[in-house]
Amino acid sequence: MRNDKVFLELLYICIHIITQCVFQDHFPPDKQGNVWKTLREKYGRAFFWSGVIKVFHDLVMFTPPLILSALLVHVSQPNPSKGKLQL
């Protein structure tokens, strides 16, 4: 058991060192940036408006069950005044 744990730790260290050596030239530390900042700068308005549309869509999809529930409650209640629609 202990040998397996040591082996996995050594493997992790080796992989970490190899990836640092390989990707150091491709992504120098001063050129690394925040992915979210880059996406916001490039597609900020599109993300914002797609979020607004998504919230509106969720609200529109949430209302039919509420309307159906209110309609079922209204229909199931005995109404003494027939012919009058009271919502």
C-alpha positions in Angstrom: 0.0 0.0 0.0 2.7 2.4 1.0 4.6 1.8 -2.2 1.6 2.6 -4.3 1.2 5.9 -2.5 4.8 6.8 -3.0 4.7 5.8 -6.6 1.6 8.0 -7.2 3.3 11.0 -5.5 6.4 10.6 -7.6 4.3 10.3 -10.7 2.4 13.5 -9.9 5.7 15.3 -9.3 7.1 14.1 -12.6 4.0 15.1 -14.5 4.0 18.5 -12.8 7.7 19.1 -13.7 7.2 18.0 -17.3 4.2 20.1 -17.9 5.9 23.1 -16.3 8.9 22.6 -18.6 6.9 22.0 -21.8 4.3 24.8 -21.3 6.7 27.4 -19.9 7.7 28.5 -23.3 4.2 28.6 -24.7 2.6 30.4 -21.8 5.1 32.7 -20.0 3.9 33.9 -16.6 3.5 37.5 -17.8 1.3 36.5 -20.7 -1.1 34.4 -18.7 -4.4 36.0 -18.1 -7.8 35.5 -16.6 -10.1 33.6 -18.9 -13.2 35.3 -17.6 -11.7 38.7 -18.1 -10.8 37.9 -21.7 -14.3 36.5 -22.4 -15.9 39.6 -20.7 -13.8 42.0 -22.8 -14.5 40.1 -26.1 -18.1 39.0 -25.6 -19.3 41.1 -22.7 -22.4 42.6 -24.2 -23.4 39.3 -25.8 -23.1 37.5 -22.5 -25.0 40.1 -20.7 -27.9 40.2 -23.2 -28.0 36.4 -23.4 -28.3 36.3 -19.6 -31.2 38.8 -19.7 -32.9 36.7 -22.4 -32.3 33.6 -20.4 -33.9 35.1 -17.2 -36.9 36.3 -19.3 -37.2 32.8 -20.8 -37.1 31.2 -17.4 -39.8 33.5 -16.1 -42.0 32.8 -19.2 -41.6 29.1 -18.7 -42.4 29.4 -15.0 -45.8 31.2 -15.4 -47.9 28.5 -17.2 -47.8 26.1 -14.2 -48.9 29.0 -12.0 -51.7 29.9 -14.3 -52.8 26.3 -14.6 -52.7 25.8 -10.8 -54.8 28.9 -10.3 -57.2 27.8 -13.0 -57.6 24.3 -11.4 -58.2 25.8 -8.0 -60.8 28.1 -9.4 -62.6 25.3 -11.3 -62.5 23.0 -8.3 -64.1 25.5 -6.0 -67.9 25.4 -5.8 -69.2 28.8 -7.1 -72.6 29.8 -5.7 -73.0 32.6 -8.3 -73.2 30.7 -11.6 -72.4 32.6 -14.7 -70.0 35.0 -13.0 -66.3 34.5 -13.6 -64.3 35.6 -10.5 -60.5 35.1 -10.7 
